[in-house]
Amino acid sequence: MTKERKMIPVSHGHVARTKRARSAGVDTKTIYWNAVKARDRNFDGTFFYSVATTGVYCRPSCAARLANRENVAFHASCEDAERAGFRPCKRCKPNEPSLHQRYAAKVAEACQLIAESEEAPTLDDLAHTAGLSAYHFHRVFKTIAGVTPKDYAVAHRQKRVRENLTKSRSVTEAIHESGFNSSGRFYANSAEVLGMTPTDFRSGGTNADMRFAVGECSLGSILVAASDKGIAAILFGDDPEVLIHDLEDRFPKANLIGGDSAFEDVMAKVVGLVEAPESGIDLPLDMRGTAFQHRVWQALREIPVGTTATYSEIAEKIGMPKAVRAVAAACAANKIAVAIPCHRVVRNDGSLSGYRWGVERKRKLIAREAKS
């Protein structure tokens, strides 16, 4: 489930915020001034501002003392500011890559090094390559990537072993080719990583039983599937056949068991959760993901029925306030709808963001829970 994350040095969330502000009748200069007052790094590169009394121009996130509004002008580029007679600020160096961009580049380089190494590089090795102390590099990496260097390396090895299991001559060969020094270390948590034994995964889940049922609820078609560990998927859609194909694609050689009368009780409980969320659900879940995804999903399960939380609040809750985009990615990776309530997460302004099963279903779930 884990995907390598491409490092993007500057967030583009400000574009959507600017459009919403404009639609609300707020002019661009007011938006830019508010960004300067907030020292909003998200606007870095979008515009620059100059101060008439000092003769310098800065990036929006500059930590310099806030100037009076009447002395501030805005520019589309460094060139525009310099043509107007202003020189670059020596503090924020707007004509050079920002500190955040430079750190993001270092993190991207470290991720590439991890991906290309046969064995995971040590923290000291990564820090030395980045030209930072181990302590500082660890903090920078976690802030930008959303996970620690160790967790990133583990996630990458897990991805590599999933790929190698499908093409290597043996399970042992796949494990060692993926950077695990001993089979024992991998087998210790292989069920959590793969959702089944390595041998079963290698054969496409040939020996794995996956019971499922498809039905209808107020949100349309619903498919519920479970392994022997617990519910592995709750999917919504408009076409039952599409949901079944989705399950088949995920476990192409698994023993899919439908029409199990005993499983109908599980289906009934899940539908009951959809229709009456305050009732809760006492069924075990088979959550397959990285350590970071598990932390996010657990935080989602702690959001009370009838309330919502922002991506920023979830990032704060798991102790990683800068990992907002990584939190959003973990929400998008969730395949167990409602039971892991990613629908309760909204944007910072309260608006609804994308939802794996459609924004309208998200809207209905939130409205229903607000009345419960």
PyMOL commands that set and color helices and strands:
alter all, ss='L'
color gray80, all
select helices_A, chain A and resi 13-23+28-38+41-43+69-71+78-83+99-116+123-130+134-145+149-165+171-177+183-187+190-194+198-202+240-250+263-275+277-279+291-301+311-317+324-333+342-344+359-371
alter helices_A, ss='H'
color red, helices_A
select strands_A, chain A and resi 48-51+56-58+72-75+87-88+209-217+220-226+231-237+255-258+309-310+345-346
alter strands_A, ss='S'
color yellow, strands_A
deselect
rebuild
show_as cartoon
